[in-house]
Amino acid sequence: MKLYHPSRFVCLCLTIILFVSFNARAKAPARDYYQLKIYHYKTLDQENRLDQYLQQAYLPAIHRAGIKYVGVFKPVTQQDSDRKIYVFTPFSSFNKLVGIEQQLQADIKYLADGEDYVNADYKNAPYTRIETIILQAFPGMPSTAVPNLTAPKADRVYELRSYESATEKYNFNKVRMFNTGDEIGLFKRLNFNAVFYSEVISGSHMPNLMYMTTFNSKADRDKHWDTFGSDPQWKTLIAKDEYKNNVSHADMIFLHPTEYSDF
């Protein structure tokens, strides 16, 4: 029987580990990057101009750029002092995300269709400011899904949630709860019709994660969450010590999709 020298045995083990690790990464699906752009505005005239721009210029240009689905949403309840439109655009890579503005500026049809927005005078801007959040999809759901809903868009309720954590370590723990702990699987089993789950990699409230679930109505949403809260899998998951205290603040934003939204 041939015996290996200890150093050779260690090298062989390291080679095997590296090979397995490399293949695991190679087989893992690529995760999409998301841009969530929030337009803040005050007047109905600004809202009309934004709708016109998004529907007639931005979405068609994004589609021409090879992105099939873009989401445009408005809060169920708007604040007159700070009205908002949420625009959700998925990208298959980070390079595509950071390169989209340059691509739009080279699109002659986009510039013509969006002329009112693109060339707006500084005294008559179509918004007061833009807030942009950059996200990366969770491994447990590496790309978006178009919700399977039956109600008219005007009746649907989309719930955008943001979970903040006290530290980066607690945030990582909550992300792990969704993936390794299979909180995503629980949402899927209970038919929450999620559009996306994601880590926030750049935003104004960090560390945090964000995800969006969808429902045919507010009553449908409430029924789903009642079922979620009493589900044995959730009770077991939330009771685990390893996932304690990983959310320090939660925001729940209720949205309607616009008629021209792809999601």
Secondary structure as a PSIPRED ss2 file (coil, helix, strand):
# PSIPRED VFORMAT (PSIPRED V4.0)

   1 M C   1.000  0.000  0.000
   2 K C   1.000  0.000  0.000
   3 L C   1.000  0.000  0.000
   4 Y C   1.000  0.000  0.000
   5 H C   1.000  0.000  0.000
   6 P H   0.000  1.000  0.000
   7 S H   0.000  1.000  0.000
   8 R H   0.000  1.000  0.000
   9 F H   0.000  1.000  0.000
  10 V H   0.000  1.000  0.000
  11 C H   0.000  1.000  0.000
  12 L H   0.000  1.000  0.000
  13 C H   0.000  1.000  0.000
  14 L H   0.000  1.000  0.000
  15 T H   0.000  1.000  0.000
  16 I H   0.000  1.000  0.000
  17 I H   0.000  1.000  0.000
  18 L H   0.000  1.000  0.000
  19 F H   0.000  1.000  0.000
  20 V H   0.000  1.000  0.000
  21 S H   0.000  1.000  0.000
  22 F H   0.000  1.000  0.000
  23 N H   0.000  1.000  0.000
  24 A H   0.000  1.000  0.000
  25 R H   0.000  1.000  0.000
  26 A H   0.000  1.000  0.000
  27 K H   0.000  1.000  0.000
  28 A C   1.000  0.000  0.000
  29 P C   1.000  0.000  0.000
  30 A C   1.000  0.000  0.000
  31 R C   1.000  0.000  0.000
  32 D C   1.000  0.000  0.000
  33 Y E   0.000  0.000  1.000
  34 Y E   0.000  0.000  1.000
  35 Q E   0.000  0.000  1.000
  36 L E   0.000  0.000  1.000
  37 K E   0.000  0.000  1.000
  38 I E   0.000  0.000  1.000
  39 Y E   0.000  0.000  1.000
  40 H E   0.000  0.000  1.000
  41 Y E   0.000  0.000  1.000
  42 K C   1.000  0.000  0.000
  43 T C   1.000  0.000  0.000
  44 L H   0.000  1.000  0.000
  45 D H   0.000  1.000  0.000
  46 Q H   0.000  1.000  0.000
  47 E H   0.000  1.000  0.000
  48 N H   0.000  1.000  0.000
  49 R H   0.000  1.000  0.000
  50 L H   0.000  1.000  0.000
  51 D H   0.000  1.000  0.000
  52 Q H   0.000  1.000  0.000
  53 Y H   0.000  1.000  0.000
  54 L H   0.000  1.000  0.000
  55 Q H   0.000  1.000  0.000
  56 Q H   0.000  1.000  0.000
  57 A H   0.000  1.000  0.000
  58 Y H   0.000  1.000  0.000
  59 L H   0.000  1.000  0.000
  60 P H   0.000  1.000  0.000
  61 A H   0.000  1.000  0.000
  62 I H   0.000  1.000  0.000
  63 H H   0.000  1.000  0.000
  64 R H   0.000  1.000  0.000
  65 A C   1.000  0.000  0.000
  66 G C   1.000  0.000  0.000
  67 I C   1.000  0.000  0.000
  68 K C   1.000  0.000  0.000
  69 Y C   1.000  0.000  0.000
  70 V C   1.000  0.000  0.000
  71 G E   0.000  0.000  1.000
  72 V E   0.000  0.000  1.000
  73 F E   0.000  0.000  1.000
  74 K E   0.000  0.000  1.000
  75 P E   0.000  0.000  1.000
  76 V C   1.000  0.000  0.000
  77 T C   1.000  0.000  0.000
  78 Q C   1.000  0.000  0.000
  79 Q E   0.000  0.000  1.000
  80 D C   1.000  0.000  0.000
  81 S C   1.000  0.000  0.000
  82 D E   0.000  0.000  1.000
  83 R E   0.000  0.000  1.000
  84 K E   0.000  0.000  1.000
  85 I E   0.000  0.000  1.000
  86 Y E   0.000  0.000  1.000
  87 V E   0.000  0.000  1.000
  88 F E   0.000  0.000  1.000
  89 T E   0.000  0.000  1.000
  90 P E   0.000  0.000  1.000
  91 F E   0.000  0.000  1.000
  92 S C   1.000  0.000  0.000
  93 S C   1.000  0.000  0.000
  94 F H   0.000  1.000  0.000
  95 N H   0.000  1.000  0.000
  96 K H   0.000  1.000  0.000
  97 L H   0.000  1.000  0.000
  98 V H   0.000  1.000  0.000
  99 G H   0.000  1.000  0.000
 100 I H   0.000  1.000  0.000
 101 E H   0.000  1.000  0.000
 102 Q H   0.000  1.000  0.000
 103 Q H   0.000  1.000  0.000
 104 L H   0.000  1.000  0.000
 105 Q H   0.000  1.000  0.000
 106 A C   1.000  0.000  0.000
 107 D C   1.000  0.000  0.000
 108 I H   0.000  1.000  0.000
 109 K H   0.000  1.000  0.000
 110 Y H   0.000  1.000  0.000
 111 L H   0.000  1.000  0.000
 112 A H   0.000  1.000  0.000
 113 D H   0.000  1.000  0.000
 114 G C   1.000  0.000  0.000
 115 E H   0.000  1.000  0.000
 116 D H   0.000  1.000  0.000
 117 Y H   0.000  1.000  0.000
 118 V H   0.000  1.000  0.000
 119 N C   1.000  0.000  0.000
 120 A C   1.000  0.000  0.000
 121 D C   1.000  0.000  0.000
 122 Y C   1.000  0.000  0.000
 123 K C   1.000  0.000  0.000
 124 N C   1.000  0.000  0.000
 125 A C   1.000  0.000  0.000
 126 P C   1.000  0.000  0.000
 127 Y C   1.000  0.000  0.000
 128 T C   1.000  0.000  0.000
 129 R E   0.000  0.000  1.000
 130 I E   0.000  0.000  1.000
 131 E E   0.000  0.000  1.000
 132 T E   0.000  0.000  1.000
 133 I E   0.000  0.000  1.000
 134 I E   0.000  0.000  1.000
 135 L E   0.000  0.000  1.000
 136 Q E   0.000  0.000  1.000
 137 A E   0.000  0.000  1.000
 138 F C   1.000  0.000  0.000
 139 P C   1.000  0.000  0.000
 140 G C   1.000  0.000  0.000
 141 M C   1.000  0.000  0.000
 142 P C   1.000  0.000  0.000
 143 S C   1.000  0.000  0.000
 144 T C   1.000  0.000  0.000
 145 A C   1.000  0.000  0.000
 146 V C   1.000  0.000  0.000
 147 P C   1.000  0.000  0.000
 148 N C   1.000  0.000  0.000
 149 L C   1.000  0.000  0.000
 150 T C   1.000  0.000  0.000
 151 A C   1.000  0.000  0.000
 152 P C   1.000  0.000  0.000
 153 K C   1.000  0.000  0.000
 154 A C   1.000  0.000  0.000
 155 D C   1.000  0.000  0.000
 156 R C   1.000  0.000  0.000
 157 V E   0.000  0.000  1.000
 158 Y E   0.000  0.000  1.000
 159 E E   0.000  0.000  1.000
 160 L E   0.000  0.000  1.000
 161 R E   0.000  0.000  1.000
 162 S E   0.000  0.000  1.000
 163 Y E   0.000  0.000  1.000
 164 E E   0.000  0.000  1.000
 165 S C   1.000  0.000  0.000
 166 A C   1.000  0.000  0.000
 167 T C   1.000  0.000  0.000
 168 E H   0.000  1.000  0.000
 169 K H   0.000  1.000  0.000
 170 Y H   0.000  1.000  0.000
 171 N H   0.000  1.000  0.000
 172 F H   0.000  1.000  0.000
 173 N H   0.000  1.000  0.000
 174 K H   0.000  1.000  0.000
 175 V H   0.000  1.000  0.000
 176 R H   0.000  1.000  0.000
 177 M H   0.000  1.000  0.000
 178 F H   0.000  1.000  0.000
 179 N H   0.000  1.000  0.000
 180 T C   1.000  0.000  0.000
 181 G C   1.000  0.000  0.000
 182 D C   1.000  0.000  0.000
 183 E H   0.000  1.000  0.000
 184 I H   0.000  1.000  0.000
 185 G H   0.000  1.000  0.000
 186 L H   0.000  1.000  0.000
 187 F H   0.000  1.000  0.000
 188 K H   0.000  1.000  0.000
 189 R H   0.000  1.000  0.000
 190 L C   1.000  0.000  0.000
 191 N C   1.000  0.000  0.000
 192 F C   1.000  0.000  0.000
 193 N C   1.000  0.000  0.000
 194 A C   1.000  0.000  0.000
 195 V C   1.000  0.000  0.000
 196 F E   0.000  0.000  1.000
 197 Y E   0.000  0.000  1.000
 198 S E   0.000  0.000  1.000
 199 E E   0.000  0.000  1.000
 200 V E   0.000  0.000  1.000
 201 I E   0.000  0.000  1.000
 202 S E   0.000  0.000  1.000
 203 G C   1.000  0.000  0.000
 204 S C   1.000  0.000  0.000
 205 H C   1.000  0.000  0.000
 206 M C   1.000  0.000  0.000
 207 P C   1.000  0.000  0.000
 208 N E   0.000  0.000  1.000
 209 L E   0.000  0.000  1.000
 210 M E   0.000  0.000  1.000
 211 Y E   0.000  0.000  1.000
 212 M E   0.000  0.000  1.000
 213 T E   0.000  0.000  1.000
 214 T E   0.000  0.000  1.000
 215 F E   0.000  0.000  1.000
 216 N C   1.000  0.000  0.000
 217 S C   1.000  0.000  0.000
 218 K H   0.000  1.000  0.000
 219 A H   0.000  1.000  0.000
 220 D H   0.000  1.000  0.000
 221 R H   0.000  1.000  0.000
 222 D H   0.000  1.000  0.000
 223 K H   0.000  1.000  0.000
 224 H H   0.000  1.000  0.000
 225 W H   0.000  1.000  0.000
 226 D H   0.000  1.000  0.000
 227 T H   0.000  1.000  0.000
 228 F H   0.000  1.000  0.000
 229 G H   0.000  1.000  0.000
 230 S H   0.000  1.000  0.000
 231 D C   1.000  0.000  0.000
 232 P H   0.000  1.000  0.000
 233 Q H   0.000  1.000  0.000
 234 W H   0.000  1.000  0.000
 235 K H   0.000  1.000  0.000
 236 T H   0.000  1.000  0.000
 237 L H   0.000  1.000  0.000
 238 I H   0.000  1.000  0.000
 239 A C   1.000  0.000  0.000
 240 K C   1.000  0.000  0.000
 241 D H   0.000  1.000  0.000
 242 E H   0.000  1.000  0.000
 243 Y H   0.000  1.000  0.000
 244 K C   1.000  0.000  0.000
 245 N C   1.000  0.000  0.000
 246 N C   1.000  0.000  0.000
 247 V C   1.000  0.000  0.000
 248 S C   1.000  0.000  0.000
 249 H E   0.000  0.000  1.000
 250 A E   0.000  0.000  1.000
 251 D E   0.000  0.000  1.000
 252 M E   0.000  0.000  1.000
 253 I E   0.000  0.000  1.000
 254 F E   0.000  0.000  1.000
 255 L E   0.000  0.000  1.000
 256 H E   0.000  0.000  1.000
 257 P E   0.000  0.000  1.000
 258 T C   1.000  0.000  0.000
 259 E C   1.000  0.000  0.000
 260 Y C   1.000  0.000  0.000
 261 S C   1.000  0.000  0.000
 262 D C   1.000  0.000  0.000
 263 F C   1.000  0.000  0.000
